[in-house]
Amino acid sequence: MKRINIIIVCLSTFVLALLAVRYFSSPNVPFISHSDVHWIMYECEPQAQAIGSSLKNPPAYVYKTTFALQANGPVALHIKALRTFRLFVNNHFVGRNNNQSDWKKLFTFDIANYLKHGLNSIEIHVQNPWGPGLLYAYTRGLNREVTTNDEWKVEFEGKTSDAVRATDIITHPDSKRYSSLQVLEDEWPVVLVLFVCTAAALSLLRRYFRSSDKRSKLPKIAIICTTAFWILIFITKFKQIPIDAGFDAPEHLRYIDFILTNHSIPMANEGWSMYHPPLFYCLSALIFTFFGSLFGTNAAVLGLKTIPFVSGLGNVWISYFASRRLFNDDPKLVTLTVLSTGLIPMNIYMSAFISNESLHAFLISAAILYLITALLEHQTQLRTVLVIGLLIG
């Protein structure tokens, strides 16, 4: 047993070491680290919508700074930029890096011949088709060395702002509108009433379901109540949410519109989200056409929300059937599984918007259910294997 544990630890350490080397060395992983010199970026307002840009000619982030030169001598400028850059000193072109794979490489330029006594300027144009253009730079040879910091200016799409230290930990402004304590202060009577009612209901249910015959009904009651809850929030909440709200919802709608307009599946390069598998979008187009022809446009728009809703609720039902198989119909465990799955915020959230995530989660969940069935069978049936393959695709 000890030998097996040692082998497992060694293999795990080896895999983690390979991943670490990959993260630090691969140009495809935008992993940066700060030292005495900081990476800087353009400070933009965070938003939930995806931002598209041209892969061949993305917009440039223009970083600018000035410094004073008091004496002649060799001066070197060292640069890293995510991902390509062009360097100008006093409006003279000095050099560039056009290879996106070399963005982790430190480039050094002798800029002494481009400098003059008095005030000098450095301008670096950074382009990154996959996100914000970041800059890391410093000089050697000046009395007061120049390094990338918040004294730099950044110009992007006609707007200029102070550079900030590069980070991917940015809080969306909407998340700061109300803190949990503020909401609790405003809604504490409602929360208190819900707490008391829930505690009383659980106490009564515990007394009522003491006998084993009554406890066996708990899972069915839980799945029925959870389904009723989902239908209630669909009627009262989901249907009121704008059709273009949600993560990448406008792009999902463009995919559906493409199918409805062209009666074909788009190529991956014909739109921001056109690379996604077409199943969700084809089903959505069929539902939109069916509801539209029978009940009108408003019903067709509402019909688009049925696939995410039914898929999310389907995940709850799959957890019900899977837990019955795994826990041998144990009433407590099955009930806890159903209630936990039915109230997961992410499942409810993703099921409220036009998105393919809920359908994909449903298909994978169904595949897992059939896999559980196959593993528990004495002899796996060919039909089970075929269904698993069909669900996974």
Helices and strands as residue ranges (DSSP letters): H 2-25, E 40-42, E 60-69, E 76-82, E 84-89, E 92-97, G 100-102, E 107-110, G 112-114, E 118-127, E 134-140, E 153-156, E 159-165, G 173-176, H 180-208, H 212-215, H 218-236, G 238-240, H 249-262, G 268-270, H 279-295, H 297-303, H 306-326, H 331-342, H 345-350, H 357-376, H 382-392
